């Protein structure tokens, strides 16, 4: 499993296996965020696309970044 903090780097590697894992883990994270944010997911994406850090954007919706990371890690491990 690629740690969340290093996920972005995995997309820029020549190793196809790392990139494949990165895409799979990203899918899990996107699904988790869409479930948690529901109708606010597009608003969250707008904040992030305008330069707001993901952690800060989550806090705007009263969602703990550490809770999201724990759940993301749990789901990513079981999805493999």
N, C-alpha and C positions, 0 to 999 in steps of 0.2 A: 504494500500500500504506500502511496506517495503522500507524505504529510501535507496538510492543507497549505502551510506556508510555502511549500516548494512546488505546488501544483502548477503554477504559471510557467515555471522553468521547464517542466516536463513536456510542454507543448513545443518547445524550441530545441529539442534534442534530435539527434539523428537516429536514436534508438526507437524503432517503431513500436516496440512492446511498451515502453514508457509512455509514449503518446497515446496508445490504445487504453492503457490504464487511466491516464489523465482524463481522457474523454468520458470513460465509464464513471469515474469518480465525480466528474463535473455534472454528469446527468443526474446522479444521485443527489448532489447538493442542490441543483436547480429544482428538482422535484420536491425536496424537503422545504426549500424556501417558498415555493409556490403553494404548498400545503399550509404552511404556517401563516403566510401573509394573505392568502386568498385574493380577494378583490384589490388589496393594496400592493400586490406583486408588481404591476406596471409602475406604480408610483415609486416603489423601492428601486426599480431599475432606472427610473428617471433620475433619482437622487445619485445613484452610483455613476450613471453615465455623465452627470454634471460634475463629477469629481469628489463627491462625498465618499469617505472611506466606508467599506462594507460594514465594519463594526459600528460605526457611527450611525449609518442608515438603519441598521437593525434596531439600535437603541431608540430611534425616533418612533418605532412601532412597539416599544416595550418588549423587545425580544432580546434575550441575553445571547451575545455572540458565543460565549463558552458553551451554553446549552445547545446551540445550533451545531457547533463543532463536535461536541460529544455524540449527538444524534447522527450527524453526518458520518462520523467515523464508524459508529455501530452499524449503520445501514450499508456503508461501502464495503465493510468486511463481510457482511452476510450476503451481499449481492454477487460477489465474485463467485 
